[in-house]
């Protein structure tokens, strides 16, 4: 399965995973993974946990609809725009 192949399992909430992710629950129950292997997206975005280390790595991502995904997408867009020198900064 893709969970078995994954070098990293990223979720938007480790707390919600046991309630929201049936495939992860099954993988834990079958001894394929353990709950402590999950990495929260916020930790990857903040640089507290490494993301993909090589293009050959498979990352399994489970999204539960939590707002952190929107923040991660916004940060990625911001970083790309800043790197390319496009966009406009405004005071809010």
N, C-alpha and C positions, 0 to 999 in steps of 0.2 A: 504494500500500500504506500501511498505518498507519505503517510506519517512514519512508516518504517524507514523510508529512504531519507527523510529529512535530517539535515545536520543541525537544524535549529527549528524549534516550534515557537512561533510568536503569536501572542494573543493580545487583544486590547485590554483584557482584564483577567488576571489569574484567579481572582475571587469568583468571577462569573463562570469561568470555564466548567467547573463540575456541574453547574445547573444548566448551562446553555449549549454545551458541545458534546452531543451524544457520541460522536466518533472518537473524541479524546477520552471520554469516560470508558468506552469499550477498549481503547488502547491501554489505558491504565489497568483495567480489570484483567486484561490478557497478558499483562507484564511486558508490553512493548515499550511503554514509557512510564515515567513517574511524574507526579504533579510538580515536583521541584525542578523538572527540566524546562518548564514553560518560561518564556521570557516575555515580559510585558513590552508592548510597542513603545510606551512612554520612556522606558529605560534605553531602548535603542536610539530613539530620537534625541534623547538628552546626552547620548554618548556614554552612558553608564554601563551599558552592555554592548559588546561588539555586534555589528550586523554581519552581513555576508562578508566572508574573508576571501572568497575566490568565486569567480564566475561559474565554477562547476558545482558549487554548493546548492543543494535544494533547501529552500526555506518553506516551511508549512506555516501559513498564516490563517488564523481563525478570527473573523471579525464578528462582534456581537452587536454592532450598531451604537457603540459608545462614542461620545464626542471626541475622544483623543485621536481618532482616525482623521477627523476633519482638521484638527490642529496639526497633525503630522503632514497632511497634504498641503496645508497652507504654508508650513515651514519649508517644505520642499520647493513649492512655487516661489516663495520669497528668496530662498537661497539661489535658485537658478536665475531669477531676474536680477538679483544683486551681482552675481558673477558675470552676467551678460551686459550689465550696465543699462538695463532697461527698467521702466517703471517710474513711479513718482512717489516720493515719501511725503506724507502729509501729517500734520499735527492733529491729534484727536483730542 
